[in-house]
Amino acid sequence: MKRITIFFLLFFFECYAFAAHDQPPATCETPASLACVYGLTSNVPGCPINGTSALPTGGWGAIAVVEGYDNPYAAQDLIKFSQQFGLPPANFSVYYTGNIVPPYNASAADEHVLDIEWAHAMAPQAKIIMVEGQDDSVVEHMNAIQLASQKVLEAGGGLVSISWTVAEFLGENAYDSYFQTPGIVYVVSSGDYSAPARYPSSSPYVIAAGGTSVVRNTQGNFVMETGWSTDPTVPIGSKSGGSGGPSLYESRPAFQNSVMRIVGAMRGTPDISFDADPNTGVCVYSTAHGGWLKDGGTSVSAPALSGIINVANRRAQSSQQELSYIYSNALKNYHAYWHDITQGNNGFPALTGYDFVTGLGSVRSYNGK
């Protein structure tokens, strides 16, 4: 096992949580409403939250989510979530780094269930694996990634979803090897702190998952998406919108040559995006939080996009292979495969085509994924 030599960094989970309820809040997005918005199911005019019921189907292999600490309620919460929205029971398992159950940490518990519930929502037939580190240190996160990779391979392949980030740092490239296990695609939250880019989403060996805001009219019908970017003047380090920008230390990978006019010589983030604005967030059930809540952040994006890529069933053998497929197909069929999001500013402006706010944009069907 590779030894970690940087101990002072802490990763930050990329999620928000609002007050808990006995029933899902009326304004939180459901698996069916977002599947409709993203063209994953048959179209319902307006894709209303109430009145849209068709769910994603399919899935293969496994999606592993990587967490810090233990959530002893995770399995029962996933059952509650699945029953509420008519999803099939999940094939769910939990593994720990080390030989003991990690300590419970209430502040991290919502993250656990957000990740497993929304991976399952988007890929209901994939096995869902949760790997828990003993704490939220870099050492334990990297240990958990290694174990998650092993367990996904044992399940026949699939994806690892990672919903935490840290500010970029000199020497981060040395950690890129953790995201290069053959047979696995890694999807990482871009961050919730507006610009600049953050690690490990800035690694060229992962898919960087950015955030959008869903815009609905007064009748509750879907109108459009914008970049999730509440105020670009908020100081760096404040949770203010989806993170993105050119990496400080990672060079532009070949799959981004088609967007080199924007990214320049460095790796650009994000690559693709999903609803993440906490004000337009998703339904989550969390016993630790007291029940149903509306949750957001790019912590939603990583597991949900992992599920979508899983069901698209290309079975790429690496993140770079998947990204090469995504970017090359965007050149040929951009508006058929992606929603081009041209409004928003996270310190960088949203643009026509690729930008540092939402990358290529949000998904439009399973095609090109």
Secondary structure per residue as TSV (DSSP state, phi and psi in degrees):
chain	resnum	aa	ss	phi	psi
A	1	M	-	360.0	136.8
A	2	K	-	-69.7	134.8
A	3	R	-	-85.5	133.9
A	4	I	-	-88.9	132.2
A	5	T	-	-113.5	-5.7
A	6	I	-	-106.6	112.9
A	7	F	-	-110.5	-9.2
A	8	F	S	-89.7	-6.3
A	9	L	-	-85.0	140.5
A	10	L	B	-119.1	136.7
A	11	F	-	-86.3	151.6
A	12	F	E	-117.2	126.8
A	13	F	E	-71.6	140.0
A	14	E	-	-101.3	65.6
A	15	C	-	-145.7	161.3
A	16	Y	E	-121.1	163.5
A	17	A	E	-147.6	133.8
A	18	F	-	-100.2	-178.4
A	19	A	-	-58.3	149.6
A	20	A	-	-84.7	156.0
A	21	H	B	-139.5	161.4
A	22	D	S	-74.8	-27.1
A	23	Q	S	-126.0	158.6
A	24	P	-	-56.5	133.9
A	25	P	-	-55.4	143.8
A	26	A	T	-62.0	-26.1
A	27	T	T	-100.3	2.7
A	28	C	S	-82.8	140.4
A	29	E	B	-72.1	142.9
A	30	T	-	-106.4	167.5
A	31	P	H	-55.4	-38.9
A	32	A	H	-72.4	-42.3
A	33	S	H	-65.2	-40.6
A	34	L	H	-77.6	-31.6
A	35	A	H	-60.8	-36.5
A	36	C	H	-68.1	-48.3
A	37	V	H	-55.8	-39.0
A	38	Y	T	-95.0	9.7
A	39	G	T	69.4	29.4
A	40	L	S	-92.1	-14.6
A	41	T	S	-134.3	178.5
A	42	S	-	-61.5	143.8
A	43	N	-	-73.1	134.9
A	44	V	-	-116.1	124.0
A	45	P	T	-51.7	123.2
A	46	G	T	83.3	-12.8
A	47	C	-	43.0	50.8
A	48	P	-	-64.4	148.5
A	49	I	S	-61.0	-45.4
A	50	N	T	-96.1	115.3
A	51	G	T	118.7	-3.0
A	52	T	-	-114.9	120.5
A	53	S	-	-125.3	-15.8
A	54	A	-	-66.7	134.3
A	55	L	-	-111.3	154.1
A	56	P	-	-59.3	151.5
A	57	T	-	-130.9	166.2
A	58	G	-	94.2	-174.7
A	59	G	-	128.5	154.6
A	60	W	-	-150.4	166.9
A	61	G	S	52.2	-132.6
A	62	A	E	-143.7	153.3
A	63	I	E	-120.5	120.8
A	64	A	E	-104.6	136.8
A	65	V	E	-111.0	144.1
A	66	V	E	-110.6	126.2
A	67	E	E	-131.5	163.7
A	68	G	E	-108.0	138.9
A	69	Y	S	72.6	-178.7
A	70	D	B	-111.5	145.3
A	71	N	-	-122.9	102.1
A	72	P	T	-70.8	-10.4
A	73	Y	T	-96.5	-1.2
A	74	A	H	-58.0	-46.9
A	75	A	H	-62.6	-45.7
A	76	Q	H	-69.1	-32.4
A	77	D	H	-68.9	-37.3
A	78	L	H	-64.5	-38.0
A	79	I	H	-62.6	-46.3
A	80	K	H	-60.4	-45.8
A	81	F	H	-60.6	-47.9
A	82	S	H	-62.7	-42.8
A	83	Q	H	-64.5	-40.8
A	84	Q	H	-59.2	-40.7
A	85	F	H	-106.0	9.3
A	86	G	T	74.4	22.7
A	87	L	-	-80.6	151.3
A	88	P	-	-66.7	156.0
A	89	P	-	-56.9	140.9
A	90	A	-	-82.9	144.2
A	91	N	-	-86.7	96.4
A	92	F	E	-122.0	138.0
A	93	S	E	-144.9	157.0
A	94	V	E	-126.4	138.0
A	95	Y	E	-132.2	155.1
A	96	Y	E	-122.3	146.3
A	97	T	S	-74.3	148.6
A	98	G	S	76.4	-170.5
A	99	N	S	-109.8	6.7
A	100	I	S	-131.5	156.1
A	101	V	-	-65.7	131.8
A	102	P	-	-64.2	158.7
A	103	P	-	-65.7	153.1
A	104	Y	B	-77.6	136.9
A	105	N	-	-134.2	107.1
A	106	A	H	-60.6	-33.9
A	107	S	H	-69.3	-20.2
A	108	A	H	-98.4	-8.3
A	109	A	H	-67.0	-37.0
A	110	D	H	-62.6	-35.0
A	111	E	H	-61.1	-42.2
A	112	H	H	-56.4	-52.1
A	113	V	H	-74.5	-34.0
A	114	L	H	-54.9	-48.4
A	115	D	H	-64.5	-48.6
A	116	I	H	-72.3	-36.5
A	117	E	H	-67.0	-40.8
A	118	W	H	-85.6	-22.0
A	119	A	H	-66.4	-44.4
A	120	H	H	-66.3	-38.5
A	121	A	H	-59.8	-38.4
A	122	M	H	-89.9	-20.6
A	123	A	-	-138.3	72.8
A	124	P	T	-66.6	-17.0
A	125	Q	T	-98.8	-6.3
A	126	A	S	-77.1	145.9
A	127	K	E	-69.0	135.9
A	128	I	E	-107.2	121.8
A	129	I	E	-117.4	132.3
A	130	M	E	-114.6	124.3
A	131	V	E	-110.9	123.6
A	132	E	E	-109.7	126.3
A	133	G	E	-82.5	165.1
A	134	Q	S	-73.0	-19.3
A	135	D	S	-160.4	-165.8
A	136	D	S	-106.8	25.3
A	137	S	B	-76.4	163.1
A	138	V	H	-59.1	-43.5
A	139	V	H	-53.5	-50.2
A	140	E	H	-71.5	-34.4
A	141	H	H	-63.5	-43.4
A	142	M	H	-69.2	-37.0
A	143	N	H	-61.1	-41.8
A	144	A	H	-66.4	-37.4
A	145	I	H	-62.5	-43.4
A	146	Q	H	-61.3	-44.5
A	147	L	H	-67.2	-40.7
A	148	A	H	-60.2	-42.3
A	149	S	H	-61.0	-43.2
A	150	Q	H	-60.9	-46.1
A	151	K	H	-69.3	-34.7
A	152	V	H	-66.6	-42.5
A	153	L	H	-60.9	-40.9
A	154	E	H	-63.4	-26.5
A	155	A	T	-88.1	2.0
A	156	G	T	104.3	7.8
A	157	G	-	103.9	175.2
A	158	G	E	143.9	-136.7
A	159	L	E	-133.5	155.4
A	160	V	E	-118.3	125.9
A	161	S	E	-105.1	130.6
A	162	I	E	-127.5	121.3
A	163	S	-	-114.4	38.8
A	164	W	E	-142.0	156.4
A	165	T	E	-144.2	168.3
A	166	V	E	-143.8	156.1
A	167	A	E	-58.5	143.1
A	168	E	-	-59.2	151.4
A	169	F	-	-146.1	149.5
A	170	L	T	-60.2	128.5
A	171	G	T	96.8	0.8
A	172	E	G	-61.0	-28.0
A	173	N	G	-55.2	-28.3
A	174	A	G	-64.9	-18.6
A	175	Y	G	-93.5	-5.8
A	176	D	G	-62.5	-23.0
A	177	S	G	-63.3	-22.9
A	178	Y	G	-67.6	-14.8
A	179	F	G	-111.1	24.1
A	180	Q	-	-123.9	23.9
A	181	T	-	-67.8	120.7
A	182	P	T	-58.8	137.6
A	183	G	T	95.5	0.5
A	184	I	E	-129.7	138.6
A	185	V	E	-104.9	131.8
A	186	Y	E	-107.1	130.3
A	187	V	E	-121.0	125.3
A	188	V	E	-127.3	134.2
A	189	S	E	-56.5	137.4
A	190	S	-	-75.3	-23.8
A	191	G	-	119.3	162.4
A	192	D	S	-116.8	23.8
A	193	Y	B	-117.3	24.0
A	194	S	-	56.1	-164.2
A	195	A	S	-65.8	151.5
A	196	P	S	-94.3	-168.5
A	197	A	-	-64.1	155.9
A	198	R	E	-130.5	162.2
A	199	Y	E	-104.2	144.7
A	200	P	T	-91.7	8.9
A	201	S	T	-64.1	-21.2
A	202	S	T	-79.6	-7.4
A	203	S	S	-65.8	138.4
A	204	P	T	-72.9	-2.5
A	205	Y	T	-103.0	15.0
A	206	V	S	-135.4	160.8
A	207	I	E	-91.1	121.4
A	208	A	E	-87.2	119.4
A	209	A	E	-101.3	110.6
A	210	G	E	-93.8	-172.7
A	211	G	E	-128.6	146.7
A	212	T	E	-124.0	171.6
A	213	S	E	-116.1	132.6
A	214	V	E	-88.7	127.3
A	215	V	E	-105.5	123.6
A	216	R	E	-120.6	151.4
A	217	N	-	-85.6	-177.7
A	218	T	T	-66.3	-19.1
A	219	Q	T	-86.6	-1.9
A	220	G	S	86.7	11.4
A	221	N	-	-89.9	143.9
A	222	F	E	-65.5	133.3
A	223	V	E	-112.7	-48.9
A	224	M	E	-171.3	177.1
A	225	E	E	-121.0	147.6
A	226	T	E	-121.2	170.0
A	227	G	E	-66.7	143.2
A	228	W	-	-78.3	105.3
A	229	S	B	-159.2	98.3
A	230	T	S	-80.5	-38.1
A	231	D	-	-163.5	104.4
A	232	P	T	-68.4	-8.4
A	233	T	T	-90.6	-5.2
A	234	V	S	-63.3	138.5
A	235	P	-	-57.0	144.9
A	236	I	T	-56.8	135.6
A	237	G	T	104.2	-12.5
A	238	S	S	-90.0	144.3
A	239	K	-	-76.0	107.2
A	240	S	-	-140.8	-2.1
A	241	G	B	157.5	172.5
A	242	G	-	-63.2	131.7
A	243	S	-	-77.3	153.4
A	244	G	-	179.8	165.6
A	245	G	E	144.7	179.1
A	246	P	E	-77.6	137.8
A	247	S	E	-64.0	149.8
A	248	L	E	-79.5	-25.5
A	249	Y	E	-130.1	-14.4
A	250	E	E	-102.8	125.7
A	251	S	E	-73.2	157.6
A	252	R	-	-62.0	124.7
A	253	P	-	-78.8	161.0
A	254	A	G	-59.1	-33.8
A	255	F	G	-65.3	-16.6
A	256	Q	G	-99.6	12.5
A	257	N	G	-60.4	-29.9
A	258	S	G	-69.9	-16.6
A	259	V	G	-119.1	24.1
A	260	M	H	-62.7	-23.5
A	261	R	H	-60.6	-29.7
A	262	I	H	-93.2	-49.4
A	263	V	H	-83.8	-20.4
A	264	G	T	71.0	-137.9
A	265	A	T	-88.6	-3.8
A	266	M	E	-113.2	159.6
A	267	R	E	-65.6	129.8
A	268	G	E	-101.8	144.9
A	269	T	E	-130.1	153.8
A	270	P	-	-82.5	-177.9
A	271	D	S	-97.2	-48.6
A	272	I	E	-144.1	167.1
A	273	S	E	-141.0	167.9
A	274	F	E	-152.7	159.5
A	275	D	E	-51.0	123.1
A	276	A	-	-139.0	-15.2
A	277	D	-	-59.2	123.2
A	278	P	G	-59.9	-24.3
A	279	N	G	-75.0	-17.9
A	280	T	G	-123.0	34.1
A	281	G	-	-76.1	-173.1
A	282	V	E	-106.8	159.3
A	283	C	E	-77.4	134.6
A	284	V	E	-140.2	139.8
A	285	Y	E	-105.8	125.8
A	286	S	E	-139.5	110.4
A	287	T	T	-58.9	-39.8
A	288	A	T	-61.5	-29.9
A	289	H	T	-89.8	-11.9
A	290	G	T	104.3	6.4
A	291	G	E	138.9	-143.9
A	292	W	E	-75.9	142.4
A	293	L	E	-147.2	164.3
A	294	K	E	-102.1	119.7
A	295	D	E	-123.9	154.4
A	296	G	E	-151.7	-169.4
A	297	G	S	104.3	164.5
A	298	T	H	-70.5	-2.1
A	299	S	H	-62.5	-25.3
A	300	V	H	-73.1	-41.7
A	301	S	H	-60.6	-45.6
A	302	A	H	-62.7	-53.6
A	303	P	H	-68.6	-36.1
A	304	A	H	-66.5	-45.0
A	305	L	H	-67.9	-32.4
A	306	S	H	-59.1	-43.1
A	307	G	H	-64.0	-42.7
A	308	I	H	-63.9	-45.2
A	309	I	H	-63.9	-37.6
A	310	N	H	-60.3	-49.3
A	311	V	H	-69.1	-30.2
A	312	A	H	-58.9	-24.8
A	313	N	T	69.4	30.6
A	314	R	-	-78.7	-26.2
A	315	R	-	58.9	47.5
A	316	A	-	-59.6	149.8
A	317	Q	S	-93.0	-1.9
A	318	S	B	-163.0	163.1
A	319	S	H	-63.0	-39.7
A	320	Q	H	-65.8	-36.8
A	321	Q	H	-64.4	-43.0
A	322	E	H	-64.0	-43.7
A	323	L	H	-67.1	-36.8
A	324	S	H	-60.7	-41.0
A	325	Y	H	-64.8	-45.4
A	326	I	H	-62.0	-50.6
A	327	Y	H	-69.2	-38.5
A	328	S	H	-68.1	-38.5
A	329	N	H	-71.9	-29.2
A	330	A	H	-64.5	-32.0
A	331	L	H	-62.3	-35.0
A	332	K	H	-92.9	-33.2
A	333	N	H	-138.0	42.6
A	334	Y	H	-54.9	-55.4
A	335	H	H	-74.8	-15.2
A	336	A	H	-81.4	-27.7
A	337	Y	H	-106.5	-17.2
A	338	W	E	-138.4	142.1
A	339	H	E	-81.4	118.0
A	340	D	-	-80.6	114.9
A	341	I	-	-102.1	114.0
A	342	T	-	-113.8	5.8
A	343	Q	-	-120.0	138.1
A	344	G	-	132.0	158.7
A	345	N	B	-156.3	115.2
A	346	N	S	-107.2	22.8
A	347	G	S	113.4	-26.1
A	348	F	S	-116.6	148.1
A	349	P	B	-82.8	147.0
A	350	A	-	-68.2	143.4
A	351	L	-	-131.4	168.5
A	352	T	S	-68.7	127.9
A	353	G	S	82.9	-148.3
A	354	Y	S	-68.5	141.5
A	355	D	B	-153.9	173.5
A	356	F	T	-84.9	6.1
A	357	V	T	-93.8	-53.0
A	358	T	T	-126.9	8.8
A	359	G	B	68.5	-130.3
A	360	L	T	-73.4	-17.7
A	361	G	-	119.9	-159.6
A	362	S	E	-104.2	163.5
A	363	V	E	-72.7	147.8
A	364	R	-	-129.8	91.6
A	365	S	S	79.1	179.1
A	366	Y	S	-83.9	-9.3
A	367	N	T	-66.1	141.2
A	368	G	T	73.7	17.2
A	369	K	-	-109.5	360.0
